[in-house]
């Protein structure tokens, strides 16, 4: 199988070397790399052009919404790729050296499966924090949300997937949650129970804006519930509102 790694980048020049090096050093070698630069204003393009055998897409047209820009970056990159298995990767993240080998092995052994998630190691300041599936006090509709860089897709499924998750609504709902809900309720939720991706959290990136139980965290959770209600209606799912829904709605009334 040929692997295509599609990278979405916006102003992440300081992380590009580590991101690309993690791909060049993979134990699996049949890889192509597509790098989508979304009109960066730093020296991202200067850095990526130092590497050989990478297809670079320079995008100059953006929306005002980072979530929509990211979805566009991945979809356009996939359309330019030729691999059998597609690996999504944000440019501030990077892969464990055997990730591609393990994911390709999963698809080789499970030929009818279309998508698989893995777990990240969160890199925050000088810490590395491995994540896993935890039992939560409140049951959410979505459970653990795997970061986008932990999602791998069969090429034959990619168009169908993006057709179902991309719309012009819910600009604050990112690709990772959209794909997770689709798999859990309309397809199949496959997981490699291993930490194969390094997921960076730093001051200024999207995840840093949502410290747990902060005002922005509760507001985002409220939007996720709104998105799920719409998802449920659009797909005729018979699911009752749960305790987490009511708690989130109540708290947001007082924010």
C-alpha positions as CSV (number, residue, x, y, z in Angstrom):
1,X,0.0,0.0,0.0
2,X,1.1,3.5,-0.7
3,X,0.7,6.1,2.1
4,X,-0.2,9.7,1.6
5,X,0.5,12.1,4.4
6,X,-1.5,15.4,3.9
7,X,-0.2,18.3,6.0
8,X,-2.2,21.4,6.8
9,X,0.0,24.4,7.7
10,X,-0.6,28.0,8.7
11,X,2.2,30.0,10.3
12,X,3.8,26.9,12.0
13,X,7.3,27.4,10.6
14,X,9.1,26.6,13.9
15,X,7.6,23.1,13.9
16,X,7.9,22.1,10.3
17,X,11.4,20.5,10.5
18,X,10.3,18.2,13.3
19,X,7.0,17.3,11.5
20,X,8.8,16.5,8.2
21,X,11.7,14.7,9.8
22,X,9.2,12.4,11.6
23,X,7.9,11.3,8.1
24,X,11.3,11.0,6.5
25,X,12.4,8.6,9.4
26,X,9.3,6.3,9.3
27,X,9.9,2.6,9.3
28,X,7.5,2.3,6.4
29,X,9.0,3.9,3.2
30,X,6.3,3.9,0.5
31,X,5.1,7.4,1.4
32,X,4.2,10.6,-0.4
33,X,4.0,13.9,1.4
34,X,1.5,16.7,0.4
35,X,2.1,20.0,2.2
36,X,-0.7,22.6,2.0
37,X,0.3,26.1,3.1
38,X,-2.7,28.2,3.9
39,X,-1.3,31.7,3.0
40,X,1.2,31.7,5.9
41,X,2.9,35.0,6.8
42,X,6.0,33.5,8.4
43,X,8.8,31.6,6.6
44,X,6.9,28.3,6.3
45,X,7.3,28.1,2.6
46,X,11.0,28.9,2.8
47,X,11.5,26.0,5.2
48,X,9.4,23.4,3.4
49,X,11.1,24.1,0.1
50,X,14.4,22.9,1.6
51,X,13.0,19.4,1.6
52,X,13.0,17.1,-1.4
53,X,10.2,15.0,-2.8
54,X,7.4,17.0,-1.2
55,X,4.4,18.3,-3.2
56,X,3.6,21.8,-2.0
57,X,0.3,23.5,-2.5
58,X,0.3,27.3,-1.9
59,X,-3.2,28.5,-1.1
60,X,-3.9,32.3,-1.2
61,X,-7.7,32.3,-0.5
62,X,-9.0,31.8,3.0
63,X,-12.2,32.2,4.9
64,X,-12.2,33.9,8.3
65,X,-12.8,30.5,10.0
66,X,-9.8,28.3,10.9
67,X,-12.0,25.2,11.0
68,X,-13.2,25.7,7.4
69,X,-9.7,26.5,6.3
70,X,-8.3,23.3,7.8
71,X,-11.0,21.2,6.1
72,X,-10.3,22.8,2.8
73,X,-6.6,22.2,3.2
74,X,-7.1,18.5,3.8
75,X,-9.7,18.0,1.1
76,X,-7.6,19.8,-1.6
77,X,-4.5,17.9,-0.5
78,X,-6.2,14.5,-0.7
79,X,-7.4,15.4,-4.2
80,X,-3.8,15.9,-5.2
81,X,-2.6,12.7,-3.5
82,X,-2.2,9.2,-5.0
83,X,-1.9,6.9,-1.9
84,X,-4.1,4.1,-0.8
85,X,-4.2,5.3,2.8
86,X,-4.5,9.0,3.8
87,X,-2.9,10.3,7.0
88,X,-4.1,13.7,8.2
89,X,-1.4,15.8,10.0
90,X,-1.4,19.3,11.3
91,X,2.0,20.8,10.8
92,X,2.6,21.5,14.6
93,X,2.2,17.7,15.2
94,X,4.3,14.8,14.2
95,X,4.3,11.0,14.0
96,X,6.0,8.2,16.0
97,X,8.5,6.5,13.7
98,X,6.4,3.4,13.3
99,X,3.0,5.0,13.0
100,X,2.6,4.6,9.3
101,X,3.7,1.0,9.4
102,X,1.2,0.2,12.1
103,X,-1.7,1.9,10.4
104,X,-1.0,0.3,7.0
105,X,-0.8,-3.1,8.8
106,X,-4.2,-2.4,10.4
107,X,-5.8,-1.7,6.9
108,X,-4.0,-4.7,5.4
109,X,-5.5,-7.0,8.0
110,X,-8.9,-5.3,8.0
111,X,-9.6,-4.8,4.3
112,X,-13.3,-3.8,4.8
113,X,-12.5,-0.9,7.3
114,X,-12.4,2.7,6.1
115,X,-11.0,4.7,8.9
116,X,-9.0,4.3,12.1
117,X,-8.0,6.5,15.0
118,X,-5.0,6.3,17.3
119,X,-4.1,8.1,20.5
120,X,-1.8,11.0,21.0
121,X,1.0,11.9,23.3
122,X,0.3,15.5,24.3
123,X,3.4,17.7,24.2
124,X,2.9,20.6,26.5
125,X,5.9,22.8,27.6
126,X,8.5,20.2,28.6
127,X,6.0,17.4,29.4
128,X,4.9,14.4,27.3
129,X,1.5,13.1,28.4
130,X,0.2,9.9,26.8
131,X,-3.6,9.8,26.3
132,X,-5.9,6.9,26.3
133,X,-9.6,6.1,26.5
134,X,-10.7,7.2,29.9
135,X,-14.0,6.6,31.8
136,X,-15.6,9.9,32.3
137,X,-18.0,11.0,35.0
138,X,-20.5,12.4,32.5
139,X,-21.3,10.4,29.4
140,X,-21.0,12.6,26.3
141,X,-22.3,11.8,22.9
142,X,-18.8,11.8,21.5
143,X,-16.5,10.3,24.2
144,X,-12.8,10.8,23.6
145,X,-12.1,13.2,20.7
146,X,-9.0,12.1,18.8
147,X,-7.0,15.0,17.4
148,X,-7.1,15.4,13.7
149,X,-3.5,14.2,13.4
150,X,-4.7,10.8,14.9
151,X,-7.0,10.1,12.0
152,X,-6.2,7.8,9.0
153,X,-8.5,7.1,6.1
154,X,-8.8,4.8,3.2
155,X,-8.6,6.7,0.0
156,X,-11.7,5.0,-1.4
157,X,-13.7,6.5,1.6
158,X,-12.3,10.0,1.7
159,X,-14.7,11.7,-0.7
160,X,-17.7,10.2,1.0
161,X,-16.3,11.2,4.4
162,X,-15.7,14.8,3.5
163,X,-19.1,15.1,1.7
164,X,-20.8,14.1,4.9
165,X,-18.8,16.3,7.4
166,X,-18.2,19.5,5.5
167,X,-20.9,22.2,5.3
168,X,-21.0,25.9,5.8
169,X,-22.5,25.7,9.3
170,X,-21.0,25.5,12.8
171,X,-17.7,27.3,12.1
172,X,-16.5,26.6,15.6
173,X,-16.8,22.8,15.2
174,X,-13.5,21.3,13.9
175,X,-12.9,18.4,11.7
176,X,-11.9,15.9,14.5
177,X,-15.3,16.0,16.2
178,X,-17.2,15.9,12.9
179,X,-15.4,12.8,11.8
180,X,-15.6,11.1,15.2
181,X,-19.4,11.5,15.3
182,X,-19.8,10.2,11.8
183,X,-17.8,7.1,12.6
184,X,-19.5,6.4,15.9
185,X,-23.1,6.8,14.7
186,X,-23.1,6.1,10.9
187,X,-20.1,4.0,10.2
188,X,-17.6,2.2,12.5
189,X,-15.3,3.4,15.2
190,X,-11.9,1.6,14.8
191,X,-9.1,2.4,17.2
192,X,-5.4,1.4,17.4
193,X,-4.9,1.5,21.1
194,X,-1.4,3.0,20.9
195,X,0.1,6.5,21.2
196,X,1.3,6.9,17.6
197,X,1.0,10.7,17.3
198,X,2.7,13.6,19.1
199,X,0.0,16.4,19.5
200,X,1.4,19.7,20.5
201,X,-0.3,22.2,22.8
202,X,1.3,25.6,23.1
203,X,0.3,29.1,23.8
204,X,-1.4,30.5,20.7
205,X,-2.6,27.3,19.1
206,X,-6.3,26.4,18.9
207,X,-6.3,23.9,21.9
208,X,-4.7,26.4,24.2
209,X,-7.8,28.6,24.1
210,X,-10.0,26.1,25.8
211,X,-8.6,25.4,29.3
212,X,-10.9,22.8,31.0
213,X,-13.9,24.4,32.7
214,X,-13.0,27.9,31.5
215,X,-15.7,30.1,30.0
216,X,-14.5,29.3,26.5
217,X,-14.4,25.6,27.3
218,X,-18.1,25.6,28.3
219,X,-19.1,27.8,25.3
220,X,-17.4,25.4,22.9
221,X,-19.0,22.4,24.7
222,X,-22.4,24.1,24.2
223,X,-21.7,24.5,20.5
224,X,-20.7,20.8,20.3
225,X,-24.1,19.9,21.7
226,X,-25.8,22.1,19.1
227,X,-23.8,20.5,16.4
228,X,-24.8,17.0,17.6
229,X,-28.5,17.9,17.8
230,X,-28.3,19.0,14.2
231,X,-26.4,15.9,13.3
232,X,-29.0,13.7,15.0
233,X,-31.9,15.4,13.2
234,X,-30.2,15.2,9.8
235,X,-29.5,11.5,10.2
236,X,-32.8,10.5,11.9
237,X,-31.0,9.3,15.0
238,X,-33.2,8.4,18.0
239,X,-31.0,9.6,20.9
240,X,-32.3,11.4,24.0
241,X,-30.7,14.5,25.5
242,X,-28.4,13.5,28.3
243,X,-27.2,15.0,31.6
244,X,-24.1,16.6,30.0
245,X,-26.4,18.4,27.5
246,X,-28.5,19.9,30.3
247,X,-25.5,20.9,32.5
248,X,-23.8,22.6,29.5
249,X,-26.9,24.5,28.6
250,X,-27.5,25.6,32.2
251,X,-23.9,26.8,32.8
252,X,-23.9,28.7,29.5
253,X,-27.0,30.7,30.6
254,X,-24.8,32.2,33.3
255,X,-21.6,32.9,31.3
